[in-house]
């Protein structure tokens, strides 16, 4: 009985592994070795500086920080060493950050959608991008002075405190939040635009193939896919708002206590003046007039914790976006 010949399975031949060129540092030129060492030294130096800031503020801040200091309101006094805490400064920071990011996010997202998805006329799109770049590069103090000159007009009287004679002060949480939105808007815009540009073209084409219109594709396909990018930009913008001082001093008054404009709940608070953690730290620092450096260290440590928390939130959002295929980077943002 004849036995059928056994056929052997043919295995695909693996291409030989290419050997990397100059894998060893010893084979590099001296100039390349020096540049390599400088790159390492720069990175380590930055890590050491960041660690030194965190450790120093933690040591100085925890030395004076306590629960009563966080939960008590500041008292009017020439010497702030023993006159209340900085609860109002924390509430002012939260309120100002919320107002700024609520104004900046929809404007930035809408602008990025129009530029990436439409961009017509092209000259107007280039002008808008140039305008956002100019706003991003404008110093905060210049934005603050412009905002003060703008909101002191009688047209914007309902947004801030108005004297009996009709003089408009232009200082309130609303006016300061509107100007704060300008420093957060470029970050949200850049993050959203990067996400929109990274959406593959075949995703849009598949939606068109199913009979969806362009606006329906943007609303139900494109926009939901860039939510991690929008969240990243919003978190970065919130960190920028929380750490700003110039706009707070010029447009908010930088007072220790929150002073509502009227007794009407909500509206009176938004039209009132106050301060934030940054202005509180400045007023009570050795360079300020509060003469309470121990409170300045405690408030600065709380502010540092807020900024670090926002940075961790950005990292978490970026990792989640990378896992879902919507990669985003903080440096790219």
Secondary structure by P-SEA (a helix, b strand, c coil): cccccccccccccccccccccccccccccaaaaaaaaaaaaaaaaaaaaaaaaaaaaaaaaaaccccccccbbbccccccccccccaaaaaaaaaaaaaaaaacaaaaaaaaaaaaacccaaaaaaaaaaaaaaaaaccaaaaaaaaaaaacccccccccccccccccccccaaaaaaaaaaaaaaaaaaaaaaaaaaccaaaaaaaaaacccaaaaaaccccccaaaaaaaaaaaaaaaaaacccccccccccccbbbbcccccaaaaaacccccaaaaaaaaccccccccaaaaaaaaaaaaaaaaaaaaaaaaaaaaaaaaccccccccc
